[in-house]
Amino acid sequence: MSAEARAAAVAARLLDGLASAGFAIEPRFLPPDLVAALRARLRELEGAGRFRAAAIGAGTQRAVRPAVRGDQLCWLDAPLAQAEVDLLARTEALRTHINGALTLGLFDFECQYAIYPPGAVYVRHLDRSPAGAERVLSAVIYLNEAWSPADGGALRLHTDAGEVEVLPEGGTLVLFESARFEHEVLCARRERLSVAGWFRRRAKLPAGR
């Protein structure tokens, strides 16, 4: 199967999941070599001191609360490494497929690296709020090597049909409606690495503009 045909098949599976259930899981969205390259880039940025503790809340209420959210973040910003260029080419192709099939009006994809130290969690929450309504689809792509069920650290989605748990195995993509599904990151016994992002609509202009 050619790379183009494989990409189309992956997009079709993801679209089926989004259309039928509002979420989709693709275990081999990224090949192992790209996962390894992104993991190496994450370590490079970590060594350069680019990661910061994640905060929750907005405005004057925004604060770092490790018991609620314990990860560290670094946005994918220019200049990009080649692995990041390759990743964004794949998410751009997926954005095009989604817009063509579901007409969601997705404009771009923003994303960040996330490191969860052993024992860190992110309690149940939604990715979209009135202050960030442009986020339409949430995406998590895992960069871990040789992850096992005993390592823990699953993403737990709270769906209409019950809880769905996804282990953070390297290369796996989880895609879901940002405003619909509460979710949480469970405690892991080892460091947990990922790229987390959002497919977004254009922000609405204020009234009168």
Residue, then its C-alpha position, 0 to 999 in steps of 0.5 A: m500500500s502506498a503512503e497516500a493510500r495508507a493515509a487515506a485509510v487511516a483518515a477513513r477509520l478516524l472519520d468513521g469513529l468521529a461520525s458515529a461516536g464523536f471519538a476515534i483511536e488509531p493505534r499506529f497513526l505515527p510510524p516508530d521512526l517518527v515517534a523516536a525522532l519526536r521523542a528525541r526532540l522533546r528531550e532536546l527541548e527539555g534539556a534546553g529548559r523550554f518546558r514549564a509547569a502546566a496551569i489551570g484556570a483563566g485570568t486571575q484564577r490561573a495557577v499551577r496546581p499539581a494535584v489537579r494537573g501535574d504535567q509540564l508543557c512546551w509548545l511546538d513553535a518555530p523554528l521547527a525540527q524536521a520531525e515536527v514538520d513531518l508531524l504537522a504535515r500529517t495533522e494538516a492532511l488529516r484536517t483536510h480530510i475531516n473538513g472535506a467529510l464533516t464540514l467542521g470548518l477547521f482552520d488550524f492545528e495547535c499543539q504542545y509536548a507534554i511530560y507527565p512525571p511518575g505519579a502525575v495526573y490530570v483530573r476529569h475536565l473538558d478541553r473547551s470552555p466559553a473562553g476557548a470555544e474555537r477548539v473543536l477536536s482534541a488530539v493526543i499522540y503518544l511518544n512512549e517506548a515499550w509501554s505496558p498495561a502495568d505502567g498505567g497512565a491511561l487516558r480515560l474518556h467519559t463517553d455516552a456508552g461508559e468509560v473508555e481507557v486508552l494506554p499511551e502506547g507510542g504512535t497512538l492517536v486519540l481524537f475526540e470532540s473537545a466540547r463533548f467528552e470529559h476526560e482524565v489522565l490516570c496516574a502512571r508508574r513511569e514518565r509519560l510523553s505525548v503531543a497534545g493538540w487541538f483542531r480549531r475553528r477561526a475565533k468569532l469576531p466581536a459583535g459589530r465587527 
